[in-house]
């Protein structure tokens, strides 16, 4: 969207935000927070408040922005030092909080929705919840890629079942990679890999290497606790397509996996299909974590 009018205010020069600003395809208006108010007479499609540390932007200023730009989405772009504020900070009413490591996927969704019909999640009422977002995305994507099988790599059954339930809400199938038997026939059915981990470690690197050896053609997404910039860089070096930070919204995971499939295939309509019901592996078995066509 080359004609998108974006205003970014705050400490946008912070190292966690520099890459985000540089990747905009359209010129953006950058202004320090103390020079923001005079800019509010102009018209924008999106206002971003970049805050690397807590309390750099006052609630009073947010109210002035919303009063001057009542139909413009206002989002907070937050740095790693703001992570503790998820529980302790007083939220800005009507402002979505997006951490730097969540930005790429969520902004891409915003741009796609704006280009499609002008209605985005960031335009929802101030009282909209995560559940409302999930419902809206489900309605928008009813006819999108549904026949997808995701191999979930998780350290324990509880986490596998949580991710399985999230994927099931999209109408997708899943299997537990650590309990799967990957023969040539079943490997071809896997559309993508979702790897869950608490932190980036040598054990995780070994797990990624093992999964890539078993499923070399399936793009991988990594779900990680509050990733740091070095974690994202290390994941990219290992061939990971996207890093989704925990806690995440269901649509974050959906977008990451769908995007990885599209980028790998080069065509969004080309996805691997799960087998029909008469195949040895039924969808119900896949969702229980079973993936053994030889049984």
Secondary structure, DSSP 8 states (H G I E B T S, - for coil): -TT--EEEEESTTSHHHHHHHHT-SS--EEE-GGG-GGGGGS--SEEEEEESSTTSS-HHHHHHHHHH-TTSEEEEEE-GGGTTHHHHS---TT-EEEEGGGHHHHHHHHHHHHHHHS--GGGS-TT--HHHHHHHHHHHTTTS----EEEEE-SSHHHHHHHHHHHHHTT-EEEEGGG----HHHHTT--EEEEEESS--HHHHHHHHHHHHH-TTSEEEEEEES--HHHHHHHHHTT--EEEEES--HHHHHHHHHHHHHHHHSSTT-------TTSSS-HHHHHTT---TT-
